Amino acid sequence: MYEKDYKKEYKLAIKKIKEFNRIVVFRHQRPDGDAFGSQMGMVTWLKDNFPNKEVHFVGENSITYTDVMYPVMETLDDSFFDQDFLAIVCDTGDTKRIDNENWKKAKYVIKFDHHPAVELYGNINIIENEISSCCELITDFMLFFKKKYPISKLAAMYLFSGLATDTGRFQFSSVTPYTYQIASYLTSKGIVPIYDIYQKIYLKDVSSLVFQKFVLNHMVFLEKGIAYYILKDEDLKEIGITDERGKEHLSLMSNIKGIHIWMCITEIKEKGEWRVSIRSSRLDISGVASKYHGGGHMQASGATLYDFEKEFPLLVSDLEALIK
């Protein structure tokens, strides 16, 4: 259990939680299930166990997840952050990705993360980059204090949602025996994953089928074991989806014999950039991703291209070299 390694940090974190009457929980931009799950799991746990404290959660909403699995984000006036508050930042490796810059005004910052320690911006940095998800790490933190501060069914549902999505429903190599122990504990709180989580997160509409058809018709397979699809702004408009959904069908290229690395490239026209989501079956792609304004995990990383015509061939070349 990770609590053995972070006993000192866990005790200091709970001390600070008790000390502050105003707490705001943050997470990264373009949130996925683990970002939302860790944020809302922490918010729910705090509200359940510290009812006299003022607890808030901020960030942009998501077309995919908001009001389906997670609540609509709060909108706080900037003046709110002028008074002392504790910031808890979940699932965010570096400051440029924190969704809402008001975290900078916090009197004290606690960071929970499972990405490589790119930036130690917290007063307390609880980072374990070999763990499956931020939700697993935060659950471990909560279990350290479970006798006094229990985990409710709602908090467990949020935490399990992030655990499940960031492990690809327990398919990725980051899954360990302890991951299953955490999952077992969370489900013991009364949640039924298929109804409480999967049928919400993975619910699709007709546009998803149109998108899937596009992906199947536009996949590119390279001889050295790379597959990808590209979504230009005009493609997004024709399909009728937002750029946020660009990687929705990335998994269609997984588990294909001879494909070692697969990715989707989505144009973000208003920003003049291309967002790249990269996955691999075994190889550590995080180093290549960091070379192209990104980073992430060994088998799941992201990058950003600002000059597509120049940078994309270089990215492909670097990935091919990695395979070789």
Order of alpha helices (4+ residues) and beta strands (2+ residues): alpha-beta-alpha-beta-beta-beta-beta-alpha-alpha-alpha-alpha-beta-beta-alpha-beta-beta-alpha-beta-beta-alpha
